[in-house]
Amino acid sequence: MKCLNWLLASSLVCGLLLGASSAAAQRAACSEVDTEALDWLARMARSHSEVAYHGVVTLQRGDDMQVVQVARSLADGYSSEHLTRLTGQGAQVIRSHHPLNCTHPGERLLNLGDRVDPGDCGLAGYYRFQLSPGERIAGRQSVKLEIQPRDMYRYGFLLELDKETALMLRASTLGRGDKVLERFQFADLSYGEPLEPRQGMETIHPASHPHPDYPAAGARLTVPWTVSWLPGGFTATDTVDPAGPRRTYTDGLAVFSVFLEQLPRELRPGEGLARLGSSLSYTRGMHLADQPVLVTVIGEVPVNTARMVADSIRVAR
């Protein structure tokens, strides 16, 4: 896909206009919040540390369908999880001994609590929420939570939560015109102690969980850098290392990362773009303090958001 300069310029102008009226928009957004919907969102966030389960899920991204066995156990203040892909080349991902009292930035943003007021309505300033009865999924009755973006910088979501535990039973990521970009859904679900990881799988990936204050892995840059523009509501998930190679941001529902790599020589002008469902990888070459660098934005945001983030990278002062 080619980069259209007029499209980027119009996005920047629109962003300035939206920023000028953000205070009024925030006040209007807070006045129409469905507090019951936000309570369900907070319950969903807490369910990850309160519910042990095992089951089978399907993940559909365009024409690609994957089937995965998932499980979570809880014991002695820790959770352990494993995911086993049942289609294609078999693989497992295992994460052990994750502290239950470790609250991630995204979870804090979902737990809005009493912050919905004229001064700070959290996620409700960037999304509209609507709650309605859901259908049966994996034999469980659900509650449907529709989440629509208030701007063009993020996607919408349709979440269906277990009426009893608030565990997410189905999640659809919605693009323009409510087009389903990808869908996660339980096909089978049981609560209680999970199954053991499968034996004989070809690949096992132990999932690491670095402390947010630890520097990101990778070659440090000689020039400190900063991302000078973010969509409203996005915040860093870890301590920002001015010369680190990676920054990760979330608004509680969507996540994206920015990677910077110094190059030994310049690249030809242009950009690269790859998509899979709601996830994209956007790359472009640029100069930072006369040093050629490669910028990569990976995450669950529209392509124009990725372009604007990449275009905003500056030398840190």
C-alpha positions in Angstrom: 0.0 0.0 0.0 1.4 3.4 -1.0 1.5 6.3 1.5 -0.8 9.1 0.5 0.6 12.4 1.6 -2.7 14.2 1.5 -4.2 11.6 3.7 -1.5 11.9 6.3 -1.8 15.7 6.2 -5.5 15.7 6.6 -5.2 13.3 9.5 -2.7 15.7 11.2 -5.1 18.6 10.7 -8.0 16.6 12.0 -5.9 15.6 15.0 -5.2 19.3 15.8 -8.9 20.2 15.5 -9.9 17.3 17.7 -7.3 18.3 20.3 -8.6 21.8 20.4 -12.1 20.6 21.4 -11.0 17.6 23.6 -12.0 19.2 26.9 -15.6 19.8 25.7 -15.7 16.3 24.2 -14.5 14.7 27.4 -17.2 16.5 29.4 -19.9 15.4 27.0 -18.6 11.8 27.0 -18.6 11.6 30.8 -22.2 12.7 30.9 -23.4 9.7 28.9 -21.4 6.9 30.4 -23.1 3.5 31.0 -21.7 2.8 34.5 -23.1 -0.7 34.5 -21.1 -1.4 31.3 -17.9 -0.1 32.9 -18.5 -2.3 36.0 -18.6 -5.3 33.6 -15.4 -4.1 32.0 -13.7 -4.0 35.4 -15.0 -7.4 36.3 -13.6 -8.8 33.1 -10.2 -7.4 34.0 -10.3 -9.0 37.5 -11.5 -12.3 36.1 -7.9 -13.0 34.9 -6.7 -13.3 38.5 -9.9 -14.9 40.0 -10.9 -17.7 37.6 -9.1 -21.0 36.8 -10.3 -22.8 33.7 -9.4 -24.8 30.6 -11.0 -25.0 27.2 -10.6 -24.7 23.5 -10.8 -21.4 21.6 -11.0 -20.5 17.9 -9.1 -17.5 16.5 -10.3 -16.2 13.1 -8.3 -13.6 11.2 -9.6 -13.1 7.7 -9.4 -16.5 6.0 -7.1 -17.9 8.6 -8.6 -20.0 11.4 -6.6 -21.4 14.4 -7.7 -23.7 17.1 -6.0 -23.4 20.5 -6.3 -25.2 23.8 -6.0 -22.7 26.7 -5.7 -23.2 30.4 -5.1 -21.1 33.6 -4.4 -22.4 37.1 -4.3 -20.4 40.4 -2.3 -21.3 43.4 -0.4 -19.7 46.3 -0.8 -16.1 44.9 0.4 -17.0 41.4 -1.2 -17.9 38.1 0.2 -20.3 35.4 -1.1 -20.5 31.9 -0.4 -22.6 28.8 -1.6 -22.3 25.2 -1.4 -25.2 22.8 -2.0 -24.7 19.1 -4.0 -27.6 17.8 -3.9 -26.7 14.1 -1.0 -26.3 11.7 2.5 -26.7 13.2 1.9 -27.7 16.9 3.4 -25.3 19.4 2.9 -24.4 23.1 3.4 -21.2 25.0 3.8 -21.6 28.8 3.9 -18.8 31.4 4.5 -19.9 35.0 4.3 -18.2 38.4 2.9 -14.9 37.4 2.1 -12.9 40.6 -1.6 -12.3 41.0 -0.9 -8.9 42.7 1.0 -7.7 39.5 -1.4 -5.3 37.9 -0.6 -4.3 34.4 -1.3 -0.7 33.1 -4.1 -2.0 30.8 -5.8 -3.6 33.7 -5.6 -0.4 35.7 -7.2 1.5 32.8 -10.1 -1.0 32.7 -10.7 -0.7 36.4 -12.3 2.7 36.2 -13.8 2.6 39.7 -15.1 6.0 40.7 -13.1 8.0 38.2 -16.1 8.6 35.9 -16.7 12.3 36.6 -16.6 15.6 34.7 -12.8 15.8 35.2 -11.7 12.2 34.4 -13.9 9.6 32.8 -11.0 7.3 31.7 -11.7 5.0 28.8 -15.2 6.4 28.5 -13.7 9.5 27.0 -12.4 7.5 24.0 -15.1 4.8 23.6 -18.8 4.5 23.9 -20.1 1.5 25.8 -23.5 -0.2 25.5 -24.6 -3.3 27.5 -27.3 -5.8 26.4 -28.2 -9.5 26.9 -25.9 -11.9 25.1 -26.3 -15.4 23.7 -25.0 -18.8 24.9 -21.4 -19.4 24.1 -19.6 -22.6 24.9 -22.7 -23.6 27.0 -22.5 -20.4 29.1 -24.9 -17.5 29.1 -23.2 -14.2 28.1 -23.6 -10.5 28.5 -22.8 -8.4 25.4 -20.7 -5.3 25.7 -20.5 -3.1 22.5 -17.5 -0.7 22.5 -17.4 2.0 19.8 -14.4 4.4 19.3 -15.1 8.1 19.6 -12.3 8.9 17.1 -10.5 7.4 14.1 -7.4 6.4 16.0 -8.6 3.0 17.3 -10.9 0.1 16.6 -14.2 -0.9 18.1 -14.9 -4.2 20.0 -17.8 -6.5 20.6 -17.2 -8.4 23.9 -19.4 -11.2 25.2 -18.7 -12.1 28.9 -19.7 -15.0 31.0 -22.7 -13.7 33.0 -21.5 -15.5 36.1 -17.7 -15.0 36.1 -17.2 -12.1 33.6 -14.6 -14.2 31.7 -14.4 -13.2 28.1 -16.2 -15.8 26.0 -16.0 -14.1 22.7 -14.3 -11.0 21.4 -14.6 -9.4 18.0 -12.4 -6.5 16.8 -14.3 -4.2 14.5 -13.0 -1.9 11.8 -14.7 0.7 9.6 -18.4 -0.1 9.0 -18.3 -2.6 11.9 -16.4 -5.1 9.7 -15.0 -8.0 11.8 -11.2 -8.0 11.6 -10.7 -10.9 13.9 -12.7 -12.9 16.4 -11.7 -15.0 19.4 -14.2 -17.4 20.8 -14.5 -20.3 23.3 -15.8 -23.4 21.7 -15.5 -25.4 24.9 -15.0 -24.2 28.5 -14.7 -25.8 31.9 -13.9 -24.1 35.2 -11.6 -25.5 37.8 -8.1 -27.0 37.7 -6.8 -27.1 34.1 -5.4 -29.9 32.0 -1.7 -30.5 32.0 0.4 -29.2 29.1 0.4 -31.6 26.1 3.4 -33.8 25.7 5.4 -34.3 22.5 4.7 -30.8 21.0 7.4 -29.7 18.5 7.9 -26.2 19.9 7.6 -24.8 23.4 7.9 -21.1 24.1 8.4 -20.1 27.7 6.7 -16.7 28.0 8.9 -14.2 29.9 7.4 -11.5 32.1 10.0 -8.7 32.6 9.5 -6.1 35.3 8.2 -2.8 33.8 11.2 -0.9 35.2 13.7 -3.2 33.4 15.2 -1.8 30.2 13.8 -3.3 27.0 16.0 -6.0 25.4 17.8 -5.0 22.2 20.6 -2.8 21.1 20.5 0.7 22.7 20.6 3.7 20.4 23.2 6.4 20.4 20.5 9.0 20.1 17.8 9.3 22.7 14.3 9.5 21.2 10.7 10.2 22.0 7.3 9.6 20.6 5.8 13.1 20.6 2.2 12.2 19.5 -0.1 9.5 20.9 -3.8 8.9 20.4 -5.7 10.2 23.4 -5.9 7.7 26.3 -2.8 5.7 25.4 -0.1 5.4 28.1 3.3 3.7 28.4 3.2 0.2 29.8 6.7 0.4 31.3 9.4 2.9 32.2 10.5 4.8 29.2 14.2 4.3 28.4 15.3 7.3 26.3 17.8 5.3 24.3 16.0 1.9 24.5 14.9 0.3 21.2 11.2 -0.2 22.1 8.2 1.6 23.6 4.9 0.0 24.2 1.6 1.8 24.8 -2.0 0.8 25.7 -5.4 2.5 26.3 -6.6 -0.6 28.2 -8.2 -2.3 25.1 -5.6 -1.8 22.3 -1.8 -2.2 22.5 0.9 -1.1 20.1 4.7 -1.0 20.2 7.3 1.3 18.5 10.7 -0.2 17.6 13.7 1.9 16.5 16.8 0.4 14.9 19.9 2.4 13.8 21.0 1.5 10.2 24.5 1.4 8.8 23.2 3.0 5.6 20.1 4.8 4.3 17.1 2.9 3.0 15.3 3.8 -0.2 12.3 6.1 0.4 9.1 4.2 1.1 7.1 2.3 3.7 6.1 -1.3 4.3 2.8 -2.6 5.7 1.6 -6.1 6.7 -1.7 -7.0 8.3 -3.2 -10.0 10.0 -6.7 -9.5 11.3 -6.6 -6.4 13.5 -2.8 -6.5 13.9 -0.4 -4.6 11.6 3.3 -4.1 11.2 4.2 -0.7 9.7 7.8 0.2 8.8 9.5 3.2 7.3 13.0 4.7 7.1 13.7 8.2 8.5 16.5 10.3 9.9 17.1 11.0 13.6 19.8 13.5 14.3 21.2 12.8 10.8 21.3 9.1 11.6 19.3 6.7 9.4 16.9 4.6 11.4 14.2 2.1 10.7 10.9 2.7 12.5 8.4 -0.2 13.1 5.0 0.2 14.7 3.4 -3.1 15.6 0.0 -3.4 17.2 -3.8 -3.3 17.1 -4.4 0.2 15.6 -5.5 1.5 12.1 -2.7 2.2 9.6 -3.1 6.0 9.8 -2.6 5.9 13.6 0.7 3.9 13.0 1.8 6.5 10.4 1.1 9.4 12.7 3.0 7.8 15.6 6.0 7.0 13.3 5.9 10.6 11.9 6.0 12.0 15.5 9.3 10.4 16.5 11.8 13.1 17.6 15.2 13.4 19.3 14.5 13.6 23.1 15.5 16.9 24.7 
